[in-house]
Amino acid sequence: MHAAPLSRRLIILLLCAGIAAMFAGSFAHRLSNPSLIKSVASRQAGQASSTPQQGMGKNMDPHVMEKVSDLMSALKANPNDFSTRMALAEVFMEAQDPSSAILHLQKATEIRPESHEAHYILGVLRYELDLFEESAQSFERALKLEEDPGTMFNLGIIYHEHLNRGEEALALFQRVAASAKAPQELRDRAKAMAREQK
């Protein structure tokens, strides 16, 4: 069974809201609130600019280009700096360039494979590009690092909606519904998804 057509749109909106919540906690760790919750519980992602820009070059806002230039200079000095990679990913997300953001997040996960946040955000961006198998892999890695209800919920959504792994999705939704760490709204959504699985 598939969720109502509203679900995909709501998931993407929640992903964006989630990304916004993730980056709020710290400079290096700031994405938002998950539904494909874009959020790791405490982080906020950069908000998209009011005028979406695509890619580098002439179409990119001059302020964004300046940030990218400064960060790329820092990266030249230390290509394995996790914080710089995460900051570049955030800037590219703000510039509506998820492919470039993904490149820096992939490098960040190589530099610091124990970073729940980097895997989480990578999962969100891959989901937005309809890379569902890769997105699930990122969330699976994040879940091994931290028993986060948002990660469980997102992985459940991908299993249920896109990978035909209903039993695993049900188990994840049930875990979220029973989690004291999950906000009530998320527990309620997980209960609704679990009912749909049965």
C-alpha positions as a printed Julia matrix, in Angstrom:
198×3 Matrix{Float64}:
  0.0    0.0     0.0
  1.17   3.51   -0.76
  0.58   6.58    1.37
 -1.82   9.2     0.08
 -0.45  11.43   -2.73
 -0.1   14.22   -0.17
  2.54  12.16    1.63
  5.4   12.69   -0.84
  4.89  16.44   -0.9
  4.57  16.5     2.89
  7.69  14.36    3.24
  9.69  16.76    1.09
  8.35  19.75    3.03
  9.2   18.03    6.28
 12.63  17.16    4.94
 13.22  20.81    4.28
 11.85  21.75    7.66
 14.05  19.07    9.18
 17.14  20.37    7.49
 16.35  23.73    8.97
 16.32  22.34   12.5
 19.59  20.41   12.25
 22.02  23.28   11.71
 20.63  25.33   14.58
 22.75  23.51   17.16
 26.27  24.4    15.99
 28.33  25.95   13.22
 29.45  22.68   11.71
 26.21  20.87   12.42
 23.25  22.8    11.15
 20.46  21.15    9.16
 16.72  20.93    9.77
 13.76  19.0    11.2
 12.87  15.59    9.68
  9.79  14.26    7.92
 11.82  12.87    5.65
 12.45  15.01    8.35
 15.25  17.09    7.25
 16.31  17.52   10.71
 18.5   15.8    13.07
 16.89  16.72   16.33
 18.97  19.8    17.08
 20.2   21.13   13.78
 19.02  23.71   11.31
 19.77  23.78    7.65
 20.36  26.96    5.76
 17.14  28.34    4.4
 16.81  28.49    0.66
 17.23  31.95   -0.74
 14.07  33.7    -1.84
 15.39  33.64   -5.4
 16.54  30.11   -6.11
 19.92  29.94   -7.82
 21.3   26.93   -9.64
 24.94  25.97   -9.58
 28.12  27.97   -9.61
 29.09  30.89  -11.77
 27.11  33.81  -13.13
 23.78  32.6   -11.77
 25.0   32.38   -8.19
 24.35  35.23   -5.8
 27.57  37.31   -5.35
 27.44  36.88   -1.55
 27.18  33.13   -1.97
 30.06  33.15   -4.45
 32.14  35.08   -1.93
 31.37  32.51    0.79
 32.26  29.68   -1.58
 35.51  31.4    -2.56
 36.51  31.9     1.09
 35.67  28.32    1.99
 37.46  26.92   -1.06
 40.57  28.87   -0.04
 40.34  27.31    3.43
 39.86  23.92    1.79
 43.01  24.41   -0.27
 44.95  24.86    2.93
 43.34  21.8     4.52
 41.33  19.55    2.16
 40.43  17.23    5.04
 38.81  19.82    7.27
 35.41  18.45    8.27
 33.94  21.81    9.33
 34.86  23.44    6.02
 33.29  20.56    4.08
 30.08  20.87    6.12
 30.03  24.64    5.7
 30.45  24.28    1.92
 27.61  21.76    1.85
 25.41  24.26    3.68
 26.3   27.08    1.29
 25.5   24.91   -1.72
 22.18  23.91   -0.13
 21.38  27.6     0.32
 22.27  28.12   -3.35
 19.89  25.3    -4.36
 22.79  23.22   -5.69
 22.27  19.81   -4.02
 24.72  17.97   -6.29
 27.63  20.15   -5.12
 26.42  19.88   -1.52
 26.4   16.08   -1.84
 30.01  16.04   -3.07
 31.17  17.88    0.05
 29.0   15.78    2.35
 30.41  12.58    0.86
 33.91  13.85    1.58
 32.82  14.88    5.08
 31.6   11.33    5.78
 34.99  10.0     4.65
 36.83  12.44    6.9
 34.56  11.8     9.88
 32.63   8.56    9.33
 31.26   8.76   12.87
 29.3   11.95   12.1
 25.6   11.17   12.39
 24.77  14.6    11.05
 26.8   14.31    7.86
 25.21  10.94    6.99
 21.76  12.28    7.91
 22.0   15.37    5.71
 23.44  13.29    2.88
 20.39  11.02    3.17
 18.04  13.99    2.97
 19.71  15.44   -0.13
 19.87  12.09   -1.89
 16.17  11.64   -1.18
 15.4   15.03   -2.72
 17.19  13.89   -5.88
 15.13  10.65   -5.93
 18.22   8.56   -5.13
 16.21   6.37   -2.78
 18.56   3.42   -2.42
 21.52   5.73   -1.71
 19.38   7.8     0.64
 18.42   4.68    2.58
 22.09   3.7     2.84
 22.95   7.11    4.31
 20.14   6.87    6.86
 21.15   3.29    7.73
 24.68   4.5     8.48
 23.33   7.41   10.52
 21.09   5.06   12.49
 24.04   2.83   13.38
 25.71   5.91   14.87
 22.71   7.29   16.77
 19.28   5.93   17.72
 17.57   9.07   16.48
 13.78   8.95   15.96
 13.99  11.26   12.92
 16.48   8.94   11.26
 14.29   5.92   11.99
 11.21   7.67   10.65
 12.92   8.81    7.44
 14.32   5.36    6.8
 10.86   3.91    7.4
  9.38   6.32    4.84
 11.94   5.3     2.23
 11.46   1.59    2.92
  7.67   1.96    2.77
  7.28   4.39   -0.12
 10.15   3.46   -2.43
 11.93   0.2    -1.62
  9.08  -2.25   -0.95
 10.46  -3.17    2.46
  7.2   -2.95    4.38
  8.07  -5.15    7.35
 11.25  -3.2     8.06
  9.33   0.06    7.68
  6.71  -1.14   10.16
  9.37  -2.05   12.72
 10.93   1.41   12.39
  7.59   3.23   12.69
  6.79   1.2    15.81
 10.14   2.13   17.35
  9.5    5.82   16.67
  5.96   5.6    18.07
  7.35   4.11   21.29
 10.34   6.47   21.59
 10.39   8.9    24.5
 12.93  10.96   22.53
 10.52  11.6    19.65
  8.3   14.71   19.67
  4.6   13.9    20.02
  3.84  14.98   16.45
  6.43  12.58   15.12
  5.15   9.74   17.33
  1.64  10.38   16.0
  2.83  10.3    12.39
  4.74   7.09   13.06
  1.61   5.5    14.6
 -0.41   6.49   11.53
  2.23   5.02    9.2
  2.38   1.84   11.27
 -1.42   1.45   11.02
 -1.16   1.84    7.25
  1.39  -0.98    7.12
 -0.88  -3.49    8.83
